[in-house]
Amino acid sequence: MASTLWGKLGSLAGEGAEASAARPSRLEEEVVSLFEQLRPPVLRYLVSFRISAPDAEEIAQEVFLALFQHLRQGKSRANLQGWVFRVAHNQALKHRTRSRRHSEHFSYLPPFAEAPDDLTPGPDVRLEVIQKQQRLLAVVRALPEQDQCCLSLRAEGLRYRDIAEIVGMSLGAVANSLERSLSRLARASSY
């Protein structure tokens, strides 16, 4: 994936992909390093919007190409992780709008709501785990979309301030949203 990004970065920088691969600039190296570090959480976040894996990969590359252009223009380097997630969030919303126009059904599903790969072996324990997971998933799906976004971004390790900027809410509204969501999840998991 990073090699594809190298080629695209080289094209943006005005060089051929071969020249870029032979002598990447410091800026290209920095963006590729950020891509390798932030790609997995960005992909999880994009997939939580029910975006297919190939589309999420394409959006992620667009996000990091936009980051390259942003930095090449000498714009702010403050909180690049928050910047990347904000752009990914906006791209996901645009993708959803395009998908809705094509009559594709959108359903928000946080990445942590997927079925676990390694279930506990016993059938009674397995049933209990599945039932608890279904309760938690039902609670998450019942949350307002903004609460789901806040919860998903927090699960990716973003700070409240970053989440507020990404979803366009006040810091207090993010704190309230997360408190409500976590409280509902705690009640559902205690049953």
C-alpha positions in Angstrom: 0.0 0.0 0.0 2.8 2.4 0.9 4.4 1.8 -2.6 1.2 2.9 -4.2 1.2 6.0 -2.1 4.9 6.6 -3.0 3.9 6.7 -6.7 1.0 9.0 -6.2 3.1 11.3 -4.0 5.8 11.4 -6.7 3.2 12.3 -9.3 1.9 15.1 -7.1 5.4 16.4 -6.5 5.9 16.6 -10.2 8.2 13.7 -10.6 7.7 10.3 -12.2 6.9 7.4 -9.9 10.3 5.8 -10.7 12.2 9.0 -9.7 10.1 9.4 -6.6 10.8 5.9 -5.5 14.5 6.3 -6.1 14.9 9.5 -4.0 11.8 10.4 -1.9 11.8 13.8 -0.3 11.7 14.3 3.4 8.0 15.4 3.1 7.2 12.2 1.2 8.9 10.1 3.8 7.0 11.9 6.5 3.7 11.4 4.9 4.4 7.7 4.1 5.5 7.2 7.8 2.2 8.8 8.9 0.3 6.6 6.4 1.9 3.5 7.8 1.2 4.6 11.4 -2.4 5.9 10.9 -3.7 3.7 8.1 -5.1 0.9 10.3 -7.1 3.2 12.6 -8.3 5.3 9.6 -9.4 2.2 7.8 -11.3 0.9 10.8 -13.0 4.3 11.1 -14.0 4.4 7.5 -15.2 0.8 7.6 -17.4 1.8 10.6 -19.4 3.9 8.1 -20.1 0.6 6.2 -17.7 1.6 3.4 -16.3 -1.4 1.6 -12.7 -2.3 2.2 -11.6 -1.4 -1.3 -13.4 2.0 -1.1 -12.0 2.6 2.4 -8.5 2.0 1.0 -9.1 4.4 -1.8 -10.4 7.1 0.6 -7.5 6.5 2.9 -5.0 7.1 0.1 -7.0 10.3 -0.9 -6.7 11.5 2.7 -3.0 11.0 2.8 -2.5 12.6 -0.6 -4.5 15.6 0.7 -2.2 15.6 3.7 0.8 15.7 1.4 -0.6 18.7 -0.5 -1.6 20.4 2.8 2.0 20.1 4.1 3.6 20.9 0.8 1.7 24.2 0.8 3.3 25.0 4.2 0.0 24.8 6.1 -0.3 24.0 9.8 1.4 20.8 11.2 -0.5 21.1 14.5 -2.2 17.8 15.4 -1.8 15.9 12.1 -3.6 12.9 13.5 -6.7 15.0 14.2 -6.4 16.5 10.7 -6.2 13.1 9.1 -9.3 11.8 10.9 -11.3 15.0 10.2 -10.5 14.7 6.5 -11.4 10.9 6.6 -14.6 11.8 8.4 -15.6 14.3 5.7 -14.6 11.9 2.9 -16.7 9.2 4.5 -19.7 11.5 4.7 -19.2 12.4 1.0 -19.0 8.8 0.1 -22.2 8.0 2.0 -24.0 10.8 0.2 -22.8 9.5 -3.2 -23.8 5.9 -2.1 -27.3 7.1 -1.1 -27.8 8.7 -4.5 -27.1 5.2 -5.9 -29.7 3.7 -3.6 -27.1 1.8 -1.5 -28.2 1.2 2.1 -26.1 3.0 4.7 -25.9 1.6 8.2 -23.3 2.9 10.7 -21.5 0.1 12.5 -18.6 0.8 14.8 -15.5 -1.3 14.2 -15.5 -2.8 17.7 -19.0 -4.2 17.1 -17.8 -7.0 14.7 -18.0 -10.6 15.8 -14.9 -11.7 17.6 -12.6 -14.2 15.8 -11.7 -16.1 18.9 -14.7 -17.1 20.9 -14.4 -19.0 24.2 -14.6 -22.7 23.5 -17.6 -23.8 25.7 -21.0 -23.6 24.0 -22.7 -22.1 27.1 -19.9 -19.5 27.4 -20.1 -18.9 23.6 -23.8 -18.3 23.8 -23.3 -15.9 26.7 -20.6 -13.9 24.9 -22.8 -13.8 21.7 -25.8 -12.6 23.6 -23.8 -9.9 25.4 -22.3 -8.8 22.2 -25.7 -8.6 20.6 -27.0 -6.4 23.5 -24.0 -4.1 23.2 -24.4 -3.9 19.4 -28.1 -3.1 19.7 -27.2 -0.3 22.2 -24.6 1.1 19.8 -27.0 0.9 16.8 -29.7 2.7 18.8 -27.3 5.6 19.6 -27.7 8.8 17.5 -25.3 8.9 14.6 -23.2 11.7 16.2 -22.8 9.7 19.4 -21.7 6.7 17.3 -19.1 8.8 15.6 -17.8 10.1 18.9 -17.6 6.7 20.4 -15.8 5.2 17.3 -13.3 8.0 17.3 -12.7 7.7 21.0 -12.2 3.9 20.5 -9.4 4.9 18.0 -7.7 6.8 20.8 -8.5 10.4 19.7 -8.7 13.1 22.3 -12.0 14.8 23.1 -10.7 18.0 21.5 -9.8 16.2 18.3 -13.2 14.5 18.2 -15.0 17.8 18.7 -13.1 19.3 15.7 -13.7 16.3 13.5 -17.4 16.0 14.0 -18.1 19.7 14.4 -19.3 19.7 18.0 -18.3 21.6 21.1 -15.9 20.0 23.6 -18.7 19.8 26.2 -21.1 18.2 23.7 -18.5 15.5 22.9 -18.0 14.8 26.6 -21.7 14.5 27.2 -22.1 12.3 24.1 -19.4 9.9 25.3 -20.7 9.9 28.9 -24.2 9.0 27.7 -22.9 6.4 25.3 -20.6 4.7 27.8 -23.2 4.8 30.4 -25.7 3.0 28.1 -23.0 0.4 27.2 -22.1 -0.2 30.8 -25.8 -0.8 31.7 -26.2 -3.2 28.8 -23.0 -5.1 29.7 -24.1 -5.6 33.3 -27.1 -7.7 32.4 
